[in-house]
């Protein structure tokens, strides 16, 4: 234990909670309609303030007679006081600042109730040496100086560069004390150091004023300069972890709560760093958090994760915000599907009543679109609706899963994120088709997912014989292989660690390049076909085959992410391939990433939103909205032998999946708890196929057999303006977010006013033409039109509107135009364009 | 030395730091209608602070990379195998010379500026074009799509159109390489006008398709409003409402006069049309002028193939007179119409060409030096910015990159280049975090 701390660590005193003597006549504290507060307590139990800058945040909690907790820290009626004002000051809101060495007591009083905490201040003379890494660097991080938008970017800002988010204190020291000829610090007059002149905007600073002259941050830096710019204190205490309290709480909507962050050091010290840490909420519609760790619950309902960062350490608190309204009784739909138990339990906790079940019409359309990417055949859908089989929805799902379109549709999804494309012609088109076929085939035969991925990751040889090499062909650089493997198959975004420590996660550059060494011995040789070289792994187990961090030159042995170093397999240098160890690790029970990443991706496929969002960014600081459900699905998936169809079946036959999209009086704003089905616009390919399906036309794609549907295209190398404006991905990103769901003007123009659509409607051999030739069947045609487009019969009103239009057009001898118009209207309706 | 620059941006910097985080967060989840409207409001708020509120940019991209020595950076004193076949002629700005193939621009040099100290480091067409269009080199030489948004897409996203009923960003002469929006989403891609403007080319889907009349469009619209009745409340994400919003905008564009008039070159007097020259580039420039006048914010024109590995002089004799007439007429016209302060013109390619003429009388790829022509936009005119060595090989000093040129464009557009968007990997990406506006133009 360091000397300064030993001096400071004579910690005694306890916080005491004093119950009110007269609960009945005490002050009537009511928060959110909860009963009267009967006791107060202060957290933490004792406070140590170190140095003249010492500061701590107290949290004052009231407890009601029913045992409910209310955060009163910032309650205006609370009177904060300190017994010896020479020792410390306390401000409204519970912030304590040191004034002199010694100990005193801070009291919070609310009417008859009070709570006290002992505060001890030490080292007020600041004799202690400031530690650059643990005290100065966090200031730059807190104030955003070393953010990527400012001095933290690789090129710095106006010549001054800091390590991104302060992960390299040595670099920052060099930059401050030596670069720019040492002009940034001025030990002879520390307060006039350029870094302080800039930060206080006493000289013009592009980033504006970051703190005041004489503020705690100012004084810390000033003191560090005055003490001679030391790289570290002589007895530095390592930051071991940070702790955020309270860890997990329920908060009413539109209420506030104070969090506290404590830093724990290797010498046993625990110091308040609430005012130095940075905060972030993963769900700003639910809860926001300000610079002082004050959480405000908003209008949304659900659980938000609040991340605190300090000195490279991260801690996460959760707040659950229930609806908090009186809702009618509701019962969970009967189900033996474990998904439903977990979904409806969660909705119960949140007080959020789910929507009722969707109609059979809606279910047929929804599940057909989600499982096959095509609209249901009207006759089959009608038979499904008419069936009285209690198991009919499960049977219907099974039929979808066994259809050829199922494999094609999921292959479309996978091909995009596997980046299969022919590019500008530098890659062979035959290889693009072959890899696409391999994906379709794998999904059709329901290849276990761990094997599917293992085959991709361990591919080698001649692409003519092994089409799965298509992935390595397109994902061609070492970095891309690392990034894509992690993001696509493990749900980890590790790109950041290529150059610097991941800002929110545990991944460092050594993790990154260790993982890279799994792929670093891959190479290729001529196959006789210049576009399709033979891929193999160099037999080289020396360190020369390791990946190197280009910034430091350090080489790292192959290592699994968050796992062990891969030992060279002793069998034979020739067969040694660390990719095999990676592939074997995927399906192992101790792999914490592989199964959750996939089930979350599939959940999003069916619900439009992942349990974790974005779906491929799984990390401690971005937890699932329903962690138990994610854990169950991952376990279930692994136990099934990574059976993708079983997973799709499990989800699509749940009561959660067959909720109506129509909100009830309470769940209209819900976008994360699955209280109802969230409608989604049909994706580019599915929409185009659906239009052709209802019109009875074929898309004239170039370079593929006639009659090819958009969902069957192997890549984006087949030109289609329609697909592009509706967000077909360019297959440049491993993220499904490249498939853009946004509305835009070009889409509206395309649907409303394009020759493409008009020519389809007016073209030969369409339904429109057939209907126009049959003047007697208008009502039947309108019925067919609605069953095609919306998978339901028209309402009486809709039928009337349509027939009236047809009648008008017939009178004008334009009956074909009449049908064109109706088809156009249905194609342009949101009911058609959305899966709902 | 103390740095004293940058102070004037203080208030703006603070306001936008807040807003760019918000914009970034939105891009993760897709844009809803409310977001679109808020973004517009943000843009308007920012624009309302003065610079850039209604400015526009016309960019002419000379794809393939034009020879700098034979155009804007003549080297009359260089040996013949460097200076080539063209003489240098004086301009109406003392001390500034242009190639003799640019006589009309020479006459209005006081309304132009040439930037001669541009250079970058890639001689690959793709990588260079991506750099010029976005400010960043391509990450992969074989890449066919933007990995960063183009400058026009940024303008579309952050500024929108200057007037309702018009698209914010238009690309003339068809699809242009790297003119797209990347992670900003296809809503910020350009409206492409395929084909030659002399043949009355229009952007897609603004003209009524064959077989439709305005009456029928109105008839359909009325029918749609009766039948498109699914409850919008089902979609809390707001995409349905977003579509409804764009549907209204699309109708305004299809049936309203603004867009149709703007794209209709026949509205111009024959005299004006003739002045720009009966060439594709000439009529494209005229169309671009009509568009920015009507309210388009960014027009990019892809013009010609300047990849003259062989017969560079012969090709220049054929192509430069058209370009010269087009550029000079456009600049004169912008002045006559009082648009010169509001509209910036930028003419450049992806790199320069080798100073030494090769064995086939051509010049090869040369990123060591390239020129750009600039006019208007409230920038300083009548000057040559920077200079290259005697043989036109490299900038003499203070080399500039495409990123500096684009910083200057953002300066004119009133866009804070520090604004950030999240890319597909969730990484915050600044509009442009390298380079700085060219002082000689903006100072």
Interface residues (C-beta under 8 A of the other chain):
Chain A: X144 X148 X149 X153 X155 X158 X159 X183 X194 X201 X203 X204 X205 X206 X207 X208 X284 X423 X424 X426 X427 X477 X483 X487 X493 X495 X496 X613 X614 X617 X661 X662 X663 X668 X669 X670 X671 X678 X679 X680 X681 X721 X724 X725 X726 X727 X730 X732 X733 X734 X735 X737 X738 X740 X741 X742 X743 X744 X745 X746 X747 X748 X749 X750 X752 X753 X754 X755 X757 X758 X759 X762 X798 X801 X802 X805 X817 X821 X822 X824 X825 X826 X828 X829 X830 X831 X833 X834 X836
Chain B: X1 X2 X3 X4 X5 X6 X7 X9 X10 X13 X14 X17 X20 X25 X28 X29 X30 X31 X33 X126 X140 X142 X143 X144 X145 X147 X167 X185 X186 X187 X189 X191 X204 X205 X206 X208 X209 X210 X211 X212 X216 X217 X219 X220 X223 X224 X226 X227 X228 X230 X231 X232 X233 X234 X235 X236 X237 X239 X240 X242 X243 X245 X246 X247 X249 X250 X251 X253 X254 X418 X420 X424 X425 X426 X427 X428 X430 X433 X434
